[in-house]
Structures are given as C-alpha cells and as structure tokens.
Amino acid sequence: MDRTINFVILHVGNIIAGFLAAAASYFAPAEGFVIVTFAAIIIDLFTGAWAGFVKREGVQSKKLWRTGSKLLLAFTVISLAHSIDVEMGVQGITFAKCSAWFFVGFEFWSILENATVISDWPVFRALSKYMRTEVKEKTGIDLNEKDIQ
C-alpha cells in the first residue's frame, strides 16, 4: 500500500499531464473554432480600446474583465457543444461550428461598430446601417434601442 501511495505522490505531475493530454486530444477537433473565436474577441478588445481613445473615454477595467469572461465562457460553450457533437454523432453542421459562428458574428458586429467610431469611413457607416436594417427585417429586433447589450 505504501509503495502505491509513494508511486502516486512521485508521479502526480505525470498523472495530471496524462489527464490534460487526454482532454486536449478529445477537444482537438474544435481547436479551429476556439482559435477563431478567441481571435475575434481579442480583435474586438483592441478595436474597442482604440474607439475608446478616439471618443476620449479611455479603456475601462470593467470592459477588460468582461473580455476575460467572454473568453472563458466562449471556450466553455464551444467545448460543451463539441462534446454534444461527438457523443451524439452529429455530422455536417455541428453545434460547435454554430456556436463559434454565433460568437464570431457578435464580435464582428462589435468590431464593425468600433471601426465606424475609429475611422468615420462612410463604408463602415453604410455597412452598419445595412446590417441594422437586415437584422430588423429578419428578426424584428431594433439594434438602435439602448437596452440591447
């Protein structure tokens, strides 16, 4: 018994590394979704900070903390969706892919709004107006309302 306990104590790092490697290999097929989603969130962070400086508002620590939460929650949701895909045998358009598209779509919208503030380029204003109109026509949601976050 003591020999087994000593073995576990001596090799606890290897055991933990083994479990982490097994988890990483299970979630490896969703790696691309996670990377693209993380990239979109980070780009949104930088364009948001840039837009804050343009508007002379600076960077708020609350928004920085929210970015950390978004990264963790996006990873969690995409990982869970990937698990559902694997265990349920979903083929084709998977839950993980749809989840990633959902996150990236919202981040794209935020990046577009930040680009409009940063550059005041008519192309960004027109694209933003077009997207607002399309969303309202297709979903009935008015993105100009103040209570939408």
Secondary structure, DSSP 8 states (H G I E B T S, - for coil): -HHHHHHHHHTHHHHHHHHHHHHHHHHGGGHHHHHHHHHHHHHHHHHHHHHHHHTT----HHHHHHHHHHHHHHHHHHHHHHHHHHHHT--SS-HHHHHHHHHHHHHHHHHHHHHHHHH--HHHHHHHHHHHHHHHHHH---TT-TT--
